[in-house]
Amino acid sequence: MALINIDGDPWLTELDACENLSNDIQSQLAARNRENQLSRQYSIISGTVRVRLKQLGSELDQLTRKLGLLSSTLTAGESERRQRRIEALQSKLIQLQRQFQYVEPAAARSALFETNGSGRGRGAVAFADDDDDDDPALIPTNSNYSVADLRNQQTRILEDQNEGLEALSQVIARQKELATRIGGEVDRHNDILDDLAQTMETTDGRINRETRQIGAITTQDSTWGYWIVIGLLFVAIVLVGIF
């Protein structure tokens, strides 16, 4: 559930801006996928997306630092909700980075063949019976790409994916740590409630004992009154008998 910026909180305003930026990046990636990978428009969109991905990562880091400074002024529940929003955007950033870095091998090969069509035509490329990416016959002779280039590109993609998985692992670790802290707080509150219940039970026992003692004292006081009346009557009878 998204946080609603009711009081004009600058932190929430920046969070909304990050969400809008991530949606804009998603739209640009969709537009890039409709372009030829060797076209000029594809390169322009890729450059724009690369800059905005860095901007989104930087702004999320700033939001995380600011949330740490604001945590003392927020309730535990509010701080936790804001932390979950940041982690959701961090996970989306990782997904956007994967979409930006991933290039389908079949699409890349098709784009290479299309650029060679002006000189030799599509029919000039000879395909082997088996589909082997390392076969030099699959790469046009006048192409700027080679087997080594494609291998290097694939290696970079794998490295970027590993970095994304590592970042995702860190996000999950932070969520686990947060859940552990919340569990510890719940246990401490339960201990406090148990101590309070025990204290109330002890206090109730003391009150009952004091009530019984007061009742006993009240009973004794009422008995002394009767004895005094009896004594006065006895004295009066004696005096009447004498006089």
C-alpha positions as CSV (number, residue, x, y, z in Angstrom):
1,M,0.0,0.0,0.0
2,A,1.4,3.4,-1.0
3,L,1.9,6.0,1.6
4,I,-0.3,9.1,1.2
5,N,1.4,12.4,1.5
6,I,-1.1,14.3,3.5
7,D,1.0,16.8,5.4
8,G,3.4,17.7,2.6
9,D,6.3,15.5,4.0
10,P,9.3,16.2,1.8
11,W,10.5,12.6,2.3
12,L,7.2,11.2,0.9
13,T,7.4,13.7,-2.0
14,E,10.8,12.4,-3.0
15,L,9.5,8.8,-2.6
16,D,6.6,9.6,-5.1
17,A,9.2,11.1,-7.5
18,C,11.2,7.9,-7.4
19,E,8.1,5.8,-8.1
20,N,7.3,8.1,-11.1
21,L,10.9,7.8,-12.3
22,S,10.8,4.0,-12.1
23,N,7.5,3.9,-14.1
24,D,9.1,6.3,-16.7
25,I,12.1,4.0,-17.0
26,Q,9.8,1.0,-17.5
27,S,8.0,2.8,-20.3
28,Q,11.3,3.7,-22.0
29,L,12.5,0.1,-21.9
30,A,9.3,-1.0,-23.5
31,A,9.8,1.6,-26.3
32,R,13.4,0.5,-26.7
33,N,12.4,-3.1,-27.2
34,R,10.4,-2.1,-30.2
35,E,13.5,-0.7,-31.9
36,N,16.2,-2.4,-33.9
37,Q,19.1,-3.0,-31.6
38,L,21.6,-1.5,-34.0
39,S,19.5,1.6,-34.8
40,R,20.3,5.1,-33.7
41,Q,17.0,5.4,-31.7
42,Y,17.8,2.3,-29.8
43,S,21.2,3.8,-28.7
44,I,19.6,7.1,-27.7
45,I,16.9,5.4,-25.6
46,S,19.6,3.1,-24.0
47,G,21.7,6.2,-23.0
48,T,18.7,7.9,-21.5
49,V,17.7,4.8,-19.6
50,R,21.3,4.3,-18.3
51,V,21.4,7.8,-16.9
52,R,17.9,7.5,-15.3
53,L,18.8,4.1,-13.7
54,K,21.8,5.7,-12.0
55,Q,19.7,8.6,-10.9
56,L,17.1,6.3,-9.4
57,G,19.7,4.3,-7.5
58,S,21.3,7.5,-6.2
59,E,17.9,8.9,-5.0
60,L,17.0,5.6,-3.3
61,D,20.3,5.8,-1.4
62,Q,19.5,9.3,-0.3
63,L,16.0,8.3,0.8
64,T,17.5,5.4,2.9
65,R,19.9,7.8,4.6
66,K,17.2,10.4,5.3
67,L,14.9,7.7,6.7
68,G,17.7,6.8,9.1
69,L,17.8,10.4,10.3
70,L,14.0,10.6,10.6
71,S,13.5,7.3,12.4
72,S,13.7,8.9,15.8
73,T,10.7,11.2,14.9
74,L,8.6,8.4,13.5
75,T,6.6,5.6,15.1
76,A,8.0,2.0,14.7
77,G,5.1,1.1,12.4
78,E,5.5,4.2,10.2
79,S,9.3,3.6,9.9
80,E,8.7,0.0,9.0
81,R,6.2,0.9,6.3
82,R,8.6,3.5,4.7
83,Q,11.4,1.0,4.8
84,R,9.3,-1.6,3.0
85,R,8.4,1.0,0.3
86,I,12.2,1.7,-0.3
87,E,12.9,-2.0,-0.5
88,A,10.1,-2.5,-3.0
89,L,11.6,0.3,-5.2
90,Q,15.1,-1.3,-4.8
91,S,13.8,-4.6,-6.0
92,K,12.1,-2.8,-8.9
93,L,15.4,-1.1,-9.7
94,I,17.1,-4.5,-9.9
95,Q,14.5,-5.8,-12.3
96,L,14.8,-2.7,-14.5
97,Q,18.6,-3.1,-14.6
98,R,18.1,-6.7,-15.7
99,Q,15.7,-5.6,-18.4
100,F,18.2,-2.9,-19.5
101,Q,21.2,-5.3,-19.6
102,Y,19.5,-8.3,-21.1
103,V,19.8,-8.8,-24.9
104,E,18.2,-11.8,-26.5
105,P,20.8,-13.6,-28.5
106,A,18.3,-14.4,-31.3
107,A,17.3,-10.7,-31.6
108,A,21.0,-9.6,-31.6
109,R,21.8,-12.1,-34.4
110,S,18.8,-11.0,-36.4
111,A,19.9,-7.3,-36.1
112,L,23.4,-8.2,-37.4
113,F,22.0,-10.0,-40.4
114,E,19.7,-7.1,-41.2
115,T,22.7,-4.7,-41.3
116,N,24.5,-7.0,-43.7
117,G,21.5,-7.1,-46.1
118,S,22.6,-4.0,-48.1
119,G,25.9,-5.6,-49.3
120,R,25.4,-9.3,-49.4
121,G,21.7,-9.9,-48.7
122,R,20.2,-12.4,-46.2
123,G,20.9,-15.3,-48.5
124,A,24.6,-14.7,-48.4
125,V,24.9,-16.1,-44.9
126,A,25.4,-19.8,-44.8
127,F,23.9,-21.7,-41.8
128,A,25.2,-25.0,-40.6
129,D,22.9,-27.9,-39.9
130,D,23.4,-27.4,-36.2
131,D,22.7,-24.1,-34.3
132,D,26.1,-23.2,-32.8
133,D,26.7,-19.7,-31.5
134,D,30.4,-20.0,-31.9
135,D,30.3,-20.9,-35.6
136,P,32.0,-18.0,-37.5
137,A,29.6,-18.6,-40.4
138,L,26.8,-17.2,-38.3
139,I,28.5,-13.7,-38.2
140,P,28.5,-11.6,-41.3
141,T,32.0,-10.9,-42.7
142,N,31.5,-7.1,-42.8
143,S,30.0,-6.9,-39.3
144,N,31.6,-5.0,-36.5
145,Y,30.8,-7.8,-34.1
146,S,32.9,-11.0,-33.7
147,V,32.5,-14.2,-31.7
148,A,34.7,-12.8,-29.0
149,D,32.6,-9.6,-28.8
150,L,29.4,-11.7,-28.3
151,R,31.2,-13.8,-25.7
152,N,32.3,-10.7,-23.9
153,Q,28.8,-9.2,-24.0
154,Q,27.4,-12.4,-22.6
155,T,30.0,-12.4,-19.8
156,R,29.1,-8.8,-18.9
157,I,25.4,-9.7,-18.8
158,L,26.1,-12.6,-16.5
159,E,28.2,-10.4,-14.2
160,D,25.5,-7.8,-14.1
161,Q,23.0,-10.4,-13.3
162,N,25.2,-11.7,-10.4
163,E,25.5,-8.1,-9.1
164,G,21.7,-7.8,-9.3
165,L,21.2,-11.1,-7.4
166,E,23.7,-9.9,-4.7
167,A,21.8,-6.6,-4.3
168,L,18.5,-8.6,-4.0
169,S,20.1,-10.8,-1.4
170,Q,21.2,-7.8,0.6
171,V,17.6,-6.5,0.5
172,I,16.2,-9.8,1.7
173,A,18.9,-9.9,4.5
174,R,17.8,-6.5,5.6
175,Q,14.1,-7.6,5.6
176,K,15.1,-10.6,7.7
177,E,17.0,-8.5,10.2
178,L,14.0,-6.1,10.5
179,A,11.7,-9.1,11.1
180,T,14.1,-10.4,13.7
181,R,14.1,-7.0,15.5
182,I,10.3,-6.8,15.4
183,G,10.1,-10.4,16.9
184,G,12.5,-9.3,19.7
185,E,10.4,-6.3,20.4
186,V,7.3,-8.4,20.6
187,D,9.0,-10.8,23.0
188,R,10.1,-7.9,25.3
189,H,6.5,-6.5,25.3
190,N,5.2,-10.0,26.2
191,D,7.7,-10.2,29.1
192,I,6.6,-6.7,30.3
193,L,2.9,-7.8,30.2
194,D,3.8,-11.0,32.1
195,D,5.6,-8.9,34.8
196,L,2.7,-6.5,35.0
197,A,0.2,-9.4,35.4
198,Q,2.3,-10.9,38.2
199,T,2.5,-7.5,39.9
200,M,-1.2,-7.0,39.7
201,E,-1.8,-10.4,41.2
202,T,0.5,-9.7,44.1
203,T,-1.1,-6.3,44.7
204,D,-4.5,-7.9,44.6
205,G,-3.4,-10.4,47.3
206,R,-2.1,-7.7,49.5
207,I,-5.3,-5.7,49.2
208,N,-7.4,-8.8,50.2
209,R,-5.2,-9.3,53.3
210,E,-5.5,-5.7,54.3
211,T,-9.2,-5.8,53.8
212,R,-9.5,-8.8,56.1
213,Q,-7.4,-7.1,58.8
214,I,-9.5,-4.0,58.6
215,G,-12.6,-6.1,59.0
216,A,-11.1,-7.8,62.1
217,I,-10.2,-4.5,63.7
218,T,-13.7,-3.1,63.0
219,T,-15.2,-6.2,64.7
220,Q,-13.0,-5.7,67.8
221,D,-13.9,-2.0,68.0
222,S,-17.6,-2.8,68.0
223,T,-17.2,-5.4,70.8
224,W,-15.4,-2.9,73.1
225,G,-18.5,-0.6,72.8
226,Y,-20.8,-3.3,74.1
227,W,-18.5,-3.9,77.1
228,I,-18.4,-0.2,78.0
229,V,-22.2,0.0,78.0
230,I,-22.4,-3.1,80.2
231,G,-19.9,-1.6,82.7
232,L,-21.8,1.7,82.9
233,L,-25.1,-0.2,83.6
234,F,-23.4,-2.2,86.4
235,V,-22.0,0.9,88.0
236,A,-25.5,2.5,87.9
237,I,-27.1,-0.5,89.5
238,V,-24.6,-0.5,92.3
239,L,-25.1,3.2,93.0
240,V,-28.9,2.8,93.1
241,G,-28.5,0.0,95.6
242,I,-26.3,2.0,97.9
243,F,-28.4,5.2,97.9
